[in-house]
Amino acid sequence: MKNASTGRAVTTTELHGTSYTIDHLRTLPTAMTGKMATRKKAAPPPAEDEAEHPPGLRGRLTDLAYDQIEEAIVTLRLAPGSSISELQLSEMTGIGRTPIREAIQRLAREHLVVVLPQRGLLVPPIDVGKQLRLLETRREVERLICRSAARRANADERAHFKRLATEFAQSAKNGDDVSFVRADREFNELCLAAARNEFAEGAMRLMHGLSRRFWYLHYKEAADLPQMAKLHANVAAAIAKGDIDGAGKALDALLDNIEDFTRATVLGDRR
């Protein structure tokens, strides 16, 4: 695997559906396992010593902090409408305050946290109107991304899409919603990388987390997990084969399902 920005080869491994470099994993505290650590008594946050966190390592810790906090928000462990502080996030993840602050800035840009000056952080409540506007935008942007990924993905990326199609099918078979959410996030990131369009990527990043959180909150009421996983698998399989039109059609079927689910949830339309 090559680093997208430097072109240098790096060795990677998988941690709960996310790839990390081996050198990165060697530096991580053992508490960081892909789930928020649960402790009877929270450990003190790591001491902030910038000399011990060179920019490269700090960037990787920022990415890991973002992954941990984003998953906690999407899977409702940090509930909509709840307040939390930088210190609590640092204790929860075992990561120092500087990477936590940088992760918070990214989460704020994606509308997953609101920074309240002098009062900490707010996990925003679910906004129904925003969700419907998001869907309107998402269809156009995501169609471009999936068709571009089918056209431009390299051999390694196509093999990865094929593996993800299998993972979606397995999560459906097991009824494992958390595994599905993780596979969905990995799929989204791979689509953005394979599409090679930084402008579409910037727009899509504003929608991914909010979409997954809304689905996780309501899917037991109105969604069919096996069907949703199958529709995701169809998109991944089409991209893996380089089927540009097939990827677009599979995505339309997926988004039709998501739109029906959203309207059934927020408008009581259960056609």
C-alpha positions in Angstrom: 0.0 0.0 0.0 1.3 3.5 -0.7 0.8 6.7 1.2 -1.6 8.8 -0.9 0.2 12.1 -0.2 3.9 11.0 -0.3 3.8 8.0 -2.6 6.0 6.0 -0.2 5.2 2.4 0.6 3.9 1.8 4.0 2.9 -1.3 5.9 -0.6 -1.3 7.2 -2.8 -3.5 9.4 -6.5 -3.4 10.2 -7.9 -2.3 13.6 -11.7 -2.6 13.8 -12.2 -2.0 10.1 -9.7 0.9 9.8 -6.2 0.7 8.4 -3.2 2.0 10.4 0.5 1.8 9.8 2.5 -0.7 11.9 4.6 2.1 13.3 1.5 4.0 14.3 0.1 1.0 16.2 3.3 0.6 18.1 2.9 4.1 19.5 -0.7 3.7 20.6 -1.9 3.2 24.1 -3.4 -0.3 24.7 -6.7 1.2 25.6 -7.3 2.3 22.0 -9.0 -0.8 20.5 -11.6 0.8 18.2 -14.2 1.2 21.0 -14.3 3.8 23.7 -12.6 2.5 26.8 -15.0 1.9 29.7 -13.5 2.3 33.2 -14.9 2.5 36.7 -12.5 5.4 37.3 -11.2 7.4 34.4 -7.4 7.5 34.0 -5.8 11.0 33.9 -5.3 12.3 30.4 -1.7 11.9 29.0 0.6 14.8 29.8 0.9 17.3 27.0 4.6 17.4 26.0 4.9 18.7 22.5 8.5 17.4 22.4 7.1 13.9 22.7 4.6 14.4 19.9 6.4 15.4 16.6 4.1 16.6 13.9 3.9 13.2 12.1 2.9 11.3 15.2 0.5 14.0 16.4 -1.2 13.9 13.0 -1.7 10.1 13.4 -3.0 10.6 16.9 -5.4 13.2 15.7 -6.7 10.8 13.1 -7.2 8.1 15.7 -8.9 10.6 18.1 -11.2 11.6 15.3 -12.1 8.0 14.5 -12.8 7.2 18.1 -15.0 10.2 18.8 -16.8 10.1 15.4 -17.8 6.5 16.0 -19.0 7.3 19.5 -21.2 10.1 18.1 -22.5 8.1 15.2 -23.4 5.0 17.4 -25.0 7.3 20.0 -22.6 6.5 22.8 -22.2 10.3 22.9 -25.9 11.1 22.7 -27.5 13.8 20.6 -27.9 16.9 22.7 -25.2 15.9 25.3 -22.4 18.1 26.5 -18.8 17.0 26.9 -15.4 18.6 27.5 -12.0 18.2 25.9 -10.8 16.7 29.1 -13.5 14.0 29.1 -12.7 13.1 25.5 -9.0 12.9 26.4 -9.7 10.6 29.3 -12.1 8.5 27.2 -9.6 8.0 24.4 -6.3 8.0 26.3 -5.0 10.6 23.8 -3.5 14.0 24.7 -5.3 17.3 24.5 -3.6 18.7 21.4 -4.7 15.8 19.1 -8.1 16.0 20.7 -8.5 19.7 19.9 -7.4 19.1 16.3 -10.0 16.2 16.0 -12.7 18.5 17.5 -12.0 21.1 14.8 -12.6 18.5 12.1 -15.7 17.2 13.8 -17.1 20.8 14.1 -16.6 21.3 10.3 -18.6 18.1 9.7 -21.4 19.4 12.1 -20.9 16.5 14.5 -20.0 18.8 17.4 -20.6 22.4 18.3 -18.0 24.3 20.1 -19.5 26.5 22.9 -17.0 29.1 24.0 -16.2 28.8 27.7 -18.8 26.0 28.0 -17.2 23.0 26.3 -18.8 21.0 23.4 -22.3 20.0 22.4 -23.2 16.9 20.4 -25.9 18.5 18.2 -29.4 17.1 18.4 -30.9 15.4 15.3 -32.2 18.1 12.9 -35.0 16.6 10.7 -35.0 19.5 8.2 -31.2 19.3 7.9 -31.4 15.6 7.2 -33.8 16.1 4.4 -31.7 18.9 2.9 -28.7 16.6 3.2 -30.3 13.8 1.2 -31.2 16.3 -1.6 -27.5 17.2 -1.9 -26.1 13.8 -1.2 -27.7 12.1 -4.2 -25.9 14.4 -6.7 -22.5 14.4 -5.0 -22.4 10.7 -4.2 -23.4 9.7 -7.7 -20.4 11.6 -9.1 -18.1 10.0 -6.5 -19.2 6.4 -7.1 -19.1 6.7 -10.9 -15.7 8.4 -10.6 -14.5 5.6 -8.3 -15.6 2.9 -10.7 -13.7 4.7 -13.5 -10.5 5.6 -11.6 -9.9 3.0 -8.9 -6.6 1.1 -9.1 -6.2 -2.7 -8.7 -5.7 -2.5 -5.0 -8.7 -0.3 -4.5 -10.9 -2.6 -6.6 -9.8 -5.6 -4.5 -10.7 -3.6 -1.4 -14.1 -2.8 -2.7 -14.6 -6.5 -3.4 -13.7 -7.4 0.2 -16.1 -4.7 1.5 -19.0 -6.2 -0.5 -18.3 -9.5 1.4 -18.2 -7.6 4.7 -21.5 -6.0 4.1 -23.0 -9.4 3.3 -21.6 -10.8 6.5 -22.8 -7.9 8.7 -26.3 -8.5 7.2 -26.1 -12.2 7.9 -25.1 -11.6 11.6 -27.5 -8.7 12.1 -24.5 -6.7 13.4 -25.3 -3.0 13.2 -21.9 -1.8 14.6 -20.0 -3.9 12.1 -22.2 -2.5 9.3 -21.6 1.1 10.4 -17.8 0.5 10.5 -17.9 -1.2 7.0 -20.0 1.8 5.7 -17.4 4.3 7.0 -14.6 2.3 5.4 -16.5 2.1 2.2 -17.2 5.9 2.2 -13.5 6.6 2.7 -12.5 4.2 0.0 -14.9 5.9 -2.5 -13.5 9.3 -1.7 -9.9 8.1 -2.2 -10.7 6.2 -5.5 -12.8 9.1 -7.0 -9.8 11.4 -6.9 -11.8 14.6 -6.8 -11.0 16.7 -3.8 -13.9 19.1 -4.4 -16.5 16.3 -4.3 -14.7 14.8 -1.3 -14.9 18.1 0.6 -18.6 18.3 0.1 -19.3 14.6 0.9 -17.3 14.7 4.2 -19.9 17.2 5.5 -22.6 14.6 5.1 -21.2 11.1 5.9 -21.2 11.3 9.7 -24.7 12.9 10.0 -26.1 10.4 7.6 -24.8 7.4 9.5 -25.9 8.8 12.9 -29.4 9.4 11.6 -29.6 5.8 10.3 -28.2 4.3 13.5 -30.7 6.2 15.6 -33.8 5.2 13.6 -33.0 2.0 11.7 -34.7 -0.3 14.2 -38.0 1.5 13.6 -38.1 1.7 9.8 -35.0 0.2 8.2 -34.2 -3.3 7.0 -30.5 -4.0 7.9 -30.1 -7.0 5.5 -31.6 -5.0 2.7 -29.4 -1.9 3.4 -26.3 -4.0 3.6 -27.2 -5.8 0.3 -27.6 -2.4 -1.4 -24.3 -1.2 -0.2 -22.7 -4.5 -1.3 -24.2 -4.0 -4.8 -22.5 -0.6 -5.1 -19.2 -1.9 -3.9 -19.3 -4.8 -6.3 -20.1 -2.6 -9.3 -17.1 -0.3 -8.5 -14.9 -3.3 -8.0 -15.8 -4.4 -11.6 -15.3 -1.0 -13.1 -19.0 -0.9 -14.1 -19.6 2.9 -14.2 -23.2 2.8 -15.2 -23.9 -0.1 -12.8 -22.3 1.8 -9.9 -24.6 4.8 -10.6 -27.7 2.6 -10.8 -26.8 0.7 -7.7 -26.2 3.9 -5.8 -29.6 5.3 -7.0 -31.3 2.1 -5.6 -29.4 2.6 -2.3 -30.4 6.3 -2.0 -34.0 5.6 -2.9 -34.1 3.1 0.0 -32.4 5.7 2.3 -34.9 8.4 1.3 -37.9 6.1 1.8 -36.4 5.2 5.2 -35.9 8.9 6.2 -39.4 9.9 5.2 -40.9 6.9 7.0 -39.0 8.0 10.1 -39.5 11.8 10.1 -42.9 12.2 8.3 -44.7 9.0 9.3 -45.0 8.0 5.6 -44.8 4.2 5.8 -45.8 3.4 2.2 
